[in-house]
Amino acid sequence: MDDKIEEKIKEVIKLYKADFARIDGEERYKWEAVQHFKKNWDIAAPDFAKMLGEAFALYGNLLNSRNNFPLDVITEFANQDPETVRKMFHNLYDEGDKNSSVENRIENFQAAFAPFIERQFAQSDNWKSSFQSRHAVSIYLASEYPDKYYIYTWGIYKDLSAFVGYTGKKGEKYKWENNNDLFKRVNDIVKKDSALLEMSDKRLAEDCYHEKEYHILTQDIALYGSRLLGTGKGKLVGVNGMSAIVSKIKEVLEHGEQNIVLTGAPGTGKTYAVK
């Protein structure tokens, strides 16, 4: 690994560890969501749609957020045609199919929504998308195989790669590969940090998934780094910029001000600076 990239990744991990208590309070639900999925997922369930909704019930804004509703759509699809959706998940999760790469399985899963969306659109023009992005399908994969797959989120990859100086292969078709390669580099460093692993393991109760390869922890660190140290939407700041903001807040407070209002796009480090 390039020494500069490694040092930048270690910088993110150092900040993550220093802010661990707050992060754990906000992000532990990810480990809880995977464990809940593991306890409830049963591809042979008689009521497949009900099981599907329950298995992904704790994923919150990872699967449903403003203007993005992959879980709602796939649950409705399962209500109307449970056997088709059951087969779609069976094929997506079929790791033994040597003739189908994970990329092909994702594309086939997405393509299977086309007839359903066409039928829905014929009834209401509100049905224009299945919302089954690569991000959404990667969540399904990472739920079943949390120690093998990472969740793919373009914004997180873009911001983190910019900060650590990682340059992947050029072209749209390499985004998935680049994301996995960068996350593997982070994961290699994570697994060598015994103090970090101990911190993460200790906070995991029985309702949390106890991971072996620390992929969820790696994703959490990548998210943290992208929010505080990236160069994406909004004016994100690096370590020096964050220090300047903290100093300014302290200066204002020391002059007797009782209220401070920080404005900016989500993920630009406002909460971190205040804490």
C-alpha positions as CSV (number, residue, x, y, z in Angstrom):
1,M,0.0,0.0,0.0
2,D,1.2,3.5,-0.8
3,D,2.7,5.0,2.4
4,K,0.8,8.3,2.0
5,I,-2.5,6.5,1.6
6,E,-1.8,4.4,4.7
7,E,-0.9,7.4,6.8
8,K,-4.1,9.2,5.7
9,I,-6.2,6.2,6.6
10,K,-4.5,6.0,10.0
11,E,-5.3,9.6,10.5
12,V,-9.0,8.9,10.0
13,I,-8.9,6.0,12.4
14,K,-7.2,8.1,15.0
15,L,-9.9,10.7,14.9
16,Y,-12.6,7.9,14.8
17,K,-11.2,6.4,18.0
18,A,-11.1,9.8,19.7
19,D,-14.8,10.3,18.8
20,F,-15.8,6.7,19.5
21,A,-18.4,7.2,22.3
22,R,-20.4,9.7,20.2
23,I,-20.2,7.6,17.0
24,D,-21.2,4.4,18.8
25,G,-24.3,6.1,20.1
26,E,-25.3,7.1,16.6
27,E,-24.1,4.2,14.5
28,R,-24.5,1.0,16.6
29,Y,-27.8,0.4,15.0
30,K,-25.9,-1.0,12.0
31,W,-24.6,-4.0,14.0
32,E,-28.1,-4.3,15.5
33,A,-29.7,-4.3,12.1
34,V,-27.5,-7.1,10.7
35,Q,-28.1,-9.2,13.8
36,H,-31.9,-8.6,13.5
37,F,-31.7,-9.6,9.8
38,K,-29.8,-12.8,10.7
39,K,-32.5,-13.7,13.3
40,N,-35.4,-13.0,11.0
41,W,-34.4,-13.9,7.4
42,D,-35.9,-17.1,6.2
43,I,-36.0,-17.4,2.4
44,A,-38.5,-20.4,2.8
45,A,-40.9,-18.4,4.9
46,P,-44.6,-19.1,4.0
47,D,-45.4,-15.3,4.2
48,F,-42.3,-14.1,2.3
49,A,-43.4,-10.4,2.1
50,K,-44.0,-10.2,5.8
51,M,-40.7,-11.9,6.6
52,L,-38.8,-9.5,4.2
53,G,-40.2,-6.4,5.8
54,E,-39.4,-7.7,9.3
55,A,-35.8,-8.8,8.4
56,F,-34.9,-5.3,7.1
57,A,-37.0,-3.5,9.7
58,L,-34.0,-1.9,11.6
59,Y,-32.2,-0.5,8.6
60,G,-33.8,2.9,8.8
61,N,-32.5,5.5,6.4
62,L,-30.0,3.0,4.9
63,L,-32.9,1.6,2.9
64,N,-35.6,4.2,3.0
65,S,-34.9,8.0,3.1
66,R,-36.2,11.2,1.5
67,N,-37.1,10.6,-2.1
68,N,-35.5,7.1,-2.0
69,F,-37.6,4.1,-1.1
70,P,-36.0,0.7,-2.1
71,L,-37.4,-1.2,0.8
72,D,-41.0,0.1,0.3
73,V,-40.8,-0.9,-3.4
74,I,-39.4,-4.3,-2.9
75,T,-41.9,-5.1,-0.1
76,E,-44.8,-4.1,-2.3
77,F,-43.3,-6.2,-5.1
78,A,-43.1,-9.1,-2.6
79,N,-46.7,-8.6,-1.6
80,Q,-47.9,-8.8,-5.2
81,D,-45.6,-11.6,-6.4
82,P,-43.8,-13.2,-3.4
83,E,-42.4,-16.2,-5.4
84,T,-40.7,-14.0,-8.0
85,V,-39.0,-11.9,-5.3
86,R,-38.1,-15.0,-3.3
87,K,-36.4,-16.4,-6.4
88,M,-34.6,-13.0,-7.0
89,F,-33.1,-13.2,-3.5
90,H,-32.2,-16.8,-3.9
91,N,-30.2,-16.0,-7.1
92,L,-28.6,-12.9,-5.5
93,Y,-27.4,-14.9,-2.5
94,D,-26.3,-17.9,-4.6
95,E,-22.6,-17.9,-3.9
96,G,-22.2,-21.3,-5.4
97,D,-23.1,-20.2,-8.9
98,K,-19.6,-20.2,-10.5
99,N,-21.1,-19.0,-13.8
100,S,-22.4,-15.8,-12.4
101,S,-20.2,-13.1,-10.8
102,V,-21.6,-10.9,-8.0
103,E,-21.8,-8.0,-10.6
104,N,-24.0,-10.2,-12.8
105,R,-26.2,-11.2,-9.9
106,I,-26.7,-7.6,-8.9
107,E,-27.6,-6.6,-12.5
108,N,-30.0,-9.5,-12.8
109,F,-31.6,-8.6,-9.5
110,Q,-32.1,-5.0,-10.7
111,A,-33.4,-6.0,-14.1
112,A,-36.1,-8.3,-12.6
113,F,-37.9,-5.2,-11.4
114,A,-38.7,-3.9,-14.9
115,P,-42.0,-5.8,-15.5
116,F,-43.2,-4.8,-12.0
117,I,-42.5,-1.1,-12.4
118,E,-44.2,-1.1,-15.8
119,R,-47.3,-2.6,-14.3
120,Q,-47.3,-0.1,-11.5
121,F,-46.6,2.8,-13.8
122,A,-49.6,1.9,-15.9
123,Q,-51.8,2.4,-12.8
124,S,-50.0,5.5,-11.5
125,D,-47.3,7.8,-12.9
126,N,-45.8,8.0,-9.4
127,W,-44.1,4.6,-10.1
128,K,-41.1,5.8,-12.2
129,S,-38.3,3.9,-10.4
130,S,-37.6,0.7,-8.5
131,F,-35.0,2.6,-6.4
132,Q,-32.9,-0.6,-6.5
133,S,-29.6,1.1,-6.9
134,R,-26.3,-0.7,-6.5
135,H,-26.2,0.9,-3.0
136,A,-29.5,-0.8,-2.1
137,V,-28.6,-4.2,-3.5
138,S,-25.2,-4.0,-1.8
139,I,-27.1,-3.6,1.5
140,Y,-29.0,-6.8,0.8
141,L,-25.7,-8.6,0.1
142,A,-23.9,-7.2,3.1
143,S,-26.8,-8.3,5.3
144,E,-26.6,-11.9,4.3
145,Y,-22.8,-11.9,4.0
146,P,-21.5,-9.1,6.4
147,D,-18.0,-10.6,6.5
148,K,-17.6,-10.7,2.8
149,Y,-19.3,-7.7,1.2
150,Y,-19.2,-3.9,1.8
151,I,-22.1,-1.5,1.3
152,Y,-21.5,0.6,-1.8
153,T,-22.1,4.3,-1.5
154,W,-20.6,6.5,-4.2
155,G,-20.5,9.6,-2.1
156,I,-18.6,8.0,0.7
157,Y,-16.1,6.4,-1.7
158,K,-15.6,9.7,-3.5
159,D,-15.0,11.8,-0.4
160,L,-12.8,9.3,1.3
161,S,-10.7,8.5,-1.7
162,A,-10.1,12.2,-2.3
163,F,-8.9,12.7,1.3
164,V,-6.5,9.7,1.4
165,G,-5.3,10.2,-2.1
166,Y,-6.6,6.9,-3.5
167,T,-7.0,6.8,-7.3
168,G,-8.8,3.8,-8.7
169,K,-9.4,2.7,-12.2
170,K,-11.1,5.2,-14.6
171,G,-14.6,4.5,-15.8
172,E,-18.1,3.9,-14.5
173,K,-17.8,0.2,-14.7
174,Y,-15.0,0.2,-12.1
175,K,-16.8,2.0,-9.3
176,W,-17.8,-1.2,-7.5
177,E,-14.2,-2.6,-7.8
178,N,-12.6,0.7,-6.7
179,N,-14.9,0.9,-3.7
180,N,-14.0,-2.6,-2.6
181,D,-10.3,-2.0,-3.1
182,L,-10.3,1.1,-1.0
183,F,-12.3,-0.5,1.7
184,K,-10.0,-3.5,1.8
185,R,-7.1,-1.1,2.3
186,V,-8.9,0.5,5.2
187,N,-9.9,-3.0,6.5
188,D,-6.2,-4.2,6.4
189,I,-5.2,-1.4,8.7
190,V,-8.3,-1.7,10.9
191,K,-7.5,-5.4,11.6
192,K,-4.0,-4.5,12.8
193,D,-5.3,-2.0,15.3
194,S,-5.8,-4.1,18.4
195,A,-7.0,-1.2,20.5
196,L,-9.7,-0.3,17.9
197,L,-10.9,-3.8,17.6
198,E,-11.2,-4.1,21.4
199,M,-13.2,-0.9,21.6
200,S,-15.5,-2.2,18.9
201,D,-15.9,-5.7,20.3
202,K,-16.7,-4.5,23.8
203,R,-19.6,-2.3,22.8
204,L,-21.4,-5.1,21.0
205,A,-24.2,-6.6,23.1
206,E,-26.2,-9.7,22.3
207,D,-28.5,-7.8,19.9
208,C,-25.5,-6.8,17.8
209,Y,-23.8,-8.8,15.1
210,H,-20.3,-9.9,16.2
211,E,-18.3,-9.6,13.1
212,K,-15.2,-11.6,12.2
213,E,-13.7,-9.6,9.4
214,Y,-14.7,-6.1,10.7
215,H,-16.4,-5.0,7.5
216,I,-19.1,-3.1,9.3
217,L,-16.5,-1.3,11.4
218,T,-14.5,-0.5,8.2
219,Q,-17.6,1.0,6.6
220,D,-18.3,3.0,9.7
221,I,-14.8,4.4,9.6
222,A,-15.1,5.2,5.9
223,L,-18.3,7.1,6.6
224,Y,-16.7,9.0,9.4
225,G,-13.8,10.0,7.2
226,S,-16.0,11.0,4.3
227,R,-18.1,13.3,6.5
228,L,-15.3,15.1,8.2
229,L,-12.4,15.0,5.8
230,G,-13.7,14.7,2.3
231,T,-14.2,17.1,-0.6
232,G,-17.8,16.3,-1.6
233,K,-20.9,18.4,-1.5
234,G,-20.8,21.3,0.9
235,K,-17.6,22.8,2.3
236,L,-16.1,19.9,4.1
237,V,-13.0,20.6,6.2
238,G,-9.8,18.7,6.9
239,V,-8.0,18.4,10.3
240,N,-6.5,21.9,10.1
241,G,-9.8,23.5,9.1
242,M,-11.7,21.7,11.8
243,S,-9.2,23.0,14.4
244,A,-9.8,26.5,13.2
245,I,-13.6,26.1,13.6
246,V,-13.2,24.7,17.1
247,S,-10.9,27.6,18.1
248,K,-13.4,30.1,16.8
249,I,-16.2,28.5,18.8
250,K,-14.1,28.6,21.9
251,E,-13.3,32.2,21.3
252,V,-17.0,33.2,20.9
253,L,-17.9,31.3,24.1
254,E,-15.1,32.9,26.1
255,H,-16.5,36.3,25.2
256,G,-19.8,35.5,26.9
257,E,-22.0,34.5,24.0
258,Q,-24.8,32.1,25.0
259,N,-25.9,30.8,21.6
260,I,-24.0,29.8,18.5
261,V,-25.7,28.8,15.2
262,L,-23.7,26.7,12.8
263,T,-25.1,26.3,9.3
264,G,-24.1,24.1,6.4
265,A,-25.0,21.0,4.5
266,P,-25.4,17.6,6.3
267,G,-22.1,15.8,7.0
268,T,-19.9,18.9,7.0
269,G,-18.7,18.3,10.6
270,K,-20.9,20.7,12.6
271,T,-21.8,18.3,15.4
272,Y,-18.2,17.1,15.6
273,A,-16.9,20.7,15.9
274,V,-19.3,21.5,18.7
275,K,-18.6,18.4,20.7
